[in-house]
Amino acid sequence: MSVGGTSTGPDGRDAHRTPASRHGDRTGTGLGMDPDQLPDGLVVADEHGRVVCFNTAAARITALSASEALGQHLDKALPLEDLEGRRWWQLTDPYGGLAIRVRQPERNLLLPGGREVLVCARYVRAEPLAPVHRVIVSLRDTEARRRTERSHAELIATVAHELRSPLTSVKGFTATLLAKWERFTDDQKRLMLETVDADADRVTRLIAELLDISRIDSGRLEVRRQPVDIGAAVGRHIQAYVAAGQPAERFLLRIEQPLPALWADPDKVDQVLSNLIENAVRHGEGTVTIGVTPSPSPREGEETGTSVTVSDEGPGIPEESMNRVFTRFWRGSKRGGTGLGLYIVKGIVEAHGGTITVGRALVGGAEFRFTLPVGAPAYLA
């Protein structure tokens, strides 16, 4: 059965009458499938503007049953208005107007009651410039787009909040120093300047996170592969924490040799390690254990990879939160942070072709495990 009409048998009856077709030509898509299987709303009107197809998704979106819509004129079955309150069918005039038109691009329109839907239309002509003999309308709920917009709004609000605090501090201290420089001792000046320096670093980190999120979401995160000694990289992070005042006995590093030669982006691997170890130190308790082992590669066609496990002895992550750990704005505790770090970590690991998981450590705390493929550049393969 095609959009142009219904196929018939030798006796003049419908050759393929289905239960759905008893309510009209609801299979008039030319796809050889039931329109009710389509994820979007589908409405088809014939050359007279009468609705001949109204699938289940269209009924759900419009809150109008197929039996009520079939046979009605298109502007009655779908009384759409634009955001300025104008009747859409009168504006577009699908059966009149320019004969060269073949479609209406997707736009936001309103159903009765103010419900917003995404609508696009196709004008089917037997040949160019011929009269329209089918109007095919696609309807889509806006809930997914609203969720995306809410996510963007949350990101903007979070960034604004995180930027306000350090910038207020920077502005306050610099203004005070400029106005009353002679009144402060050298030690007081040093303390203020160190605070300004730390807050400037905080702003820089936040901007770097935003750039990373933008690249991850758009699929433009670049990975510059080089040989990486991941055991030495972990060792450097531990030494930095010890130099900053953490007791050396709080860290336990286990490296299983021999490790495969790992080709990865060293800066991004450092970013992953920094985030996971910082989370274990800040939010966990007891000994922070980092294990580096060879493992099966997460990428098909490669035999080996490298796995890194970071675990602590704290309360761990509640079971009901496990599936949200790598989403935006998830915070494991109320100890600060933007909630963007683990989202970025997951994006970096996956950009390398690797995998990352979270679970509960044997000693009860949280355990993060990421695995990277060997990932040698193509010219060395």
RAWO-V354762 format. One record per residue. N is the residue number from 1. RES is the residue in one small letter. PHI is phi in radians with two decimals (none if undefined). BURIAL is b if it has 24 or more other C-alpha atoms within 12 Angstrom, else e. Layout:
n: {N:N}
res: {RES:RES}
phi: {PHI:PHI}
burial: {BURIAL:BURIAL}
This chain:
n: {1:2:3:4:5:6:7:8:9:10:11:12:13:14:15:16:17:18:19:20:21:22:23:24:25:26:27:28:29:30:31:32:33:34:35:36:37:38:39:40:41:42:43:44:45:46:47:48:49:50:51:52:53:54:55:56:57:58:59:60:61:62:63:64:65:66:67:68:69:70:71:72:73:74:75:76:77:78:79:80:81:82:83:84:85:86:87:88:89:90:91:92:93:94:95:96:97:98:99:100:101:102:103:104:105:106:107:108:109:110:111:112:113:114:115:116:117:118:119:120:121:122:123:124:125:126:127:128:129:130:131:132:133:134:135:136:137:138:139:140:141:142:143:144:145:146:147:148:149:150:151:152:153:154:155:156:157:158:159:160:161:162:163:164:165:166:167:168:169:170:171:172:173:174:175:176:177:178:179:180:181:182:183:184:185:186:187:188:189:190:191:192:193:194:195:196:197:198:199:200:201:202:203:204:205:206:207:208:209:210:211:212:213:214:215:216:217:218:219:220:221:222:223:224:225:226:227:228:229:230:231:232:233:234:235:236:237:238:239:240:241:242:243:244:245:246:247:248:249:250:251:252:253:254:255:256:257:258:259:260:261:262:263:264:265:266:267:268:269:270:271:272:273:274:275:276:277:278:279:280:281:282:283:284:285:286:287:288:289:290:291:292:293:294:295:296:297:298:299:300:301:302:303:304:305:306:307:308:309:310:311:312:313:314:315:316:317:318:319:320:321:322:323:324:325:326:327:328:329:330:331:332:333:334:335:336:337:338:339:340:341:342:343:344:345:346:347:348:349:350:351:352:353:354:355:356:357:358:359:360:361:362:363:364:365:366:367:368:369:370:371:372:373:374:375:376:377:378:379:380:381}
res: {m:s:v:g:g:t:s:t:g:p:d:g:r:d:a:h:r:t:p:a:s:r:h:g:d:r:t:g:t:g:l:g:m:d:p:d:q:l:p:d:g:l:v:v:a:d:e:h:g:r:v:v:c:f:n:t:a:a:a:r:i:t:a:l:s:a:s:e:a:l:g:q:h:l:d:k:a:l:p:l:e:d:l:e:g:r:r:w:w:q:l:t:d:p:y:g:g:l:a:i:r:v:r:q:p:e:r:n:l:l:l:p:g:g:r:e:v:l:v:c:a:r:y:v:r:a:e:p:l:a:p:v:h:r:v:i:v:s:l:r:d:t:e:a:r:r:r:t:e:r:s:h:a:e:l:i:a:t:v:a:h:e:l:r:s:p:l:t:s:v:k:g:f:t:a:t:l:l:a:k:w:e:r:f:t:d:d:q:k:r:l:m:l:e:t:v:d:a:d:a:d:r:v:t:r:l:i:a:e:l:l:d:i:s:r:i:d:s:g:r:l:e:v:r:r:q:p:v:d:i:g:a:a:v:g:r:h:i:q:a:y:v:a:a:g:q:p:a:e:r:f:l:l:r:i:e:q:p:l:p:a:l:w:a:d:p:d:k:v:d:q:v:l:s:n:l:i:e:n:a:v:r:h:g:e:g:t:v:t:i:g:v:t:p:s:p:s:p:r:e:g:e:e:t:g:t:s:v:t:v:s:d:e:g:p:g:i:p:e:e:s:m:n:r:v:f:t:r:f:w:r:g:s:k:r:g:g:t:g:l:g:l:y:i:v:k:g:i:v:e:a:h:g:g:t:i:t:v:g:r:a:l:v:g:g:a:e:f:r:f:t:l:p:v:g:a:p:a:y:l:a}
phi: {none:-2.09:-1.10:-1.27:2.92:-1.90:-1.29:-2.23:-1.57:-1.05:-1.56:1.51:-1.54:-1.06:-1.27:-2.28:-1.43:-1.97:-0.97:-1.15:-1.30:-1.16:-1.73:2.25:-1.40:-1.46:-1.85:-1.39:-1.75:1.29:-1.74:1.15:-2.51:-1.33:-1.02:-1.15:-1.42:-1.30:-1.30:-1.79:-1.19:-2.22:-2.24:-2.14:-2.01:-1.46:-1.17:-1.69:1.46:-1.56:-1.27:-2.02:-2.55:-2.63:-1.42:-1.10:-1.12:-1.13:-1.12:-1.15:-1.20:-1.61:1.06:-2.19:-1.26:-1.09:-1.13:-1.35:-1.47:-1.08:1.60:-1.33:-1.24:-0.98:-1.26:-1.50:-1.21:-2.17:-1.35:-1.45:-2.27:-1.40:-1.23:-1.77:1.52:-1.59:-1.20:-1.21:-1.20:-1.20:-1.25:-1.51:0.80:-1.08:-1.60:-2.21:1.22:-1.17:-1.37:-1.57:-1.26:-2.18:-2.84:-2.13:-1.16:-1.10:-2.65:-1.44:-2.29:-2.04:-1.55:-0.95:1.65:1.51:-1.28:-1.59:-2.38:-1.70:-2.25:-2.43:-2.41:-2.18:-1.78:-1.70:-2.12:-1.10:-2.74:-0.95:1.28:-1.33:-1.07:-1.22:-2.05:-2.65:-2.05:-1.90:-2.02:-1.89:-2.04:-2.42:-1.19:-1.63:-1.08:-1.10:-1.16:-1.13:-1.08:-1.11:-1.14:-1.11:-1.10:-1.13:-1.13:-1.11:-1.09:-1.09:-1.12:-1.13:-1.10:-1.05:-1.16:-1.21:-1.35:-1.07:-1.11:-1.16:-1.18:-1.09:-1.12:-1.03:-1.08:-1.13:-1.18:-1.15:-1.10:-1.16:-1.11:-1.14:-1.43:-2.34:-0.94:-1.23:-1.44:-1.77:-1.34:-1.08:-1.14:-1.15:-1.09:-1.06:-1.06:-1.11:-1.17:-1.13:-1.13:-1.07:-1.09:-1.14:-1.20:-1.12:-1.09:-1.11:-1.13:-1.07:-1.11:-1.12:-1.11:-1.08:-1.08:-1.10:-1.12:-1.10:-1.06:-1.05:-1.22:-1.14:-1.12:-1.64:1.25:-1.96:-1.30:-1.52:-2.04:-1.78:-1.33:-2.50:-1.09:-2.21:-1.58:-1.24:-1.12:-1.15:-1.11:-1.11:-1.04:-1.11:-1.15:-1.12:-1.07:-1.12:-1.20:-1.15:-1.12:-1.47:2.04:-1.27:-1.16:-1.06:-1.26:-1.32:-1.94:-2.26:-1.91:-2.13:-2.12:-1.68:-1.77:-1.49:-1.65:-1.20:-1.15:-1.78:-1.92:-2.69:-1.49:-1.07:-1.14:-1.30:-1.12:-1.04:-1.11:-1.12:-1.07:-1.04:-1.17:-1.19:-1.22:-1.08:-1.06:-1.15:-1.25:-1.36:-1.76:-1.67:-2.44:1.16:-1.30:-1.71:-1.84:-2.05:-1.97:-2.12:-2.42:-1.26:-2.72:-1.03:-1.20:-1.29:-1.80:-1.09:1.61:-2.07:-1.42:-2.24:-2.57:-2.18:-1.94:-2.18:-2.05:-2.13:-2.38:-2.39:-2.00:-1.44:-1.25:1.40:-1.85:-0.99:-1.00:-1.24:-1.75:-0.99:-1.39:-1.96:-1.04:-1.68:-1.63:-1.12:1.23:-1.35:-2.14:-1.34:-2.70:-1.69:-1.64:1.46:1.67:-1.54:1.38:-1.86:-1.03:-1.25:-1.08:-1.22:-0.98:-1.07:-1.10:-1.17:-1.08:-1.22:-1.13:-1.47:1.45:-1.76:-2.33:-2.45:-2.36:-2.31:-2.80:-1.88:-1.25:-1.08:-1.60:1.89:-1.50:-1.43:-2.35:-1.85:-2.37:-2.14:-2.19:-1.97:-1.23:-0.98:1.08:-1.12:-0.99:-1.03:-1.28:-1.81:-1.26}
burial: {b:e:b:b:b:b:e:e:e:e:e:e:e:e:e:e:e:e:e:b:b:e:e:b:b:b:b:b:b:e:e:e:e:b:b:b:e:e:e:b:b:b:b:b:b:b:b:e:b:b:b:b:b:b:b:b:b:b:b:e:b:b:e:b:e:b:b:e:b:b:b:b:b:b:b:b:b:b:b:b:b:b:e:e:e:e:e:b:b:e:e:b:e:b:b:e:e:e:e:e:b:b:b:b:e:e:e:b:b:b:b:e:e:e:e:b:b:b:b:b:b:b:b:b:b:e:e:e:e:e:b:b:b:b:b:b:b:b:b:b:b:e:e:e:e:e:e:e:e:e:e:e:e:e:b:e:e:b:b:e:e:b:b:e:e:b:b:e:b:b:e:e:b:b:e:e:e:e:e:e:e:e:e:e:e:e:e:e:e:e:e:b:b:e:e:b:e:e:b:e:e:b:b:e:b:b:e:e:b:b:e:b:b:e:e:b:e:e:e:e:b:e:b:e:b:e:e:b:b:b:b:e:b:b:b:e:b:b:e:e:b:e:e:e:e:e:e:e:e:b:b:b:b:e:b:e:e:e:b:b:b:b:b:b:b:b:e:b:b:b:b:b:b:b:b:b:b:b:b:b:b:b:b:b:b:b:b:b:b:b:b:b:b:b:b:e:b:b:e:e:e:e:e:b:b:b:b:b:b:b:b:b:b:b:e:b:b:e:e:e:e:e:e:e:b:b:e:b:b:b:b:b:e:e:e:e:b:b:b:b:b:b:b:b:b:b:b:b:b:b:b:b:b:b:b:b:b:b:b:b:b:e:e:e:b:b:b:b:b:b:b:b:b:b:b:b:e:e:e:e:e}
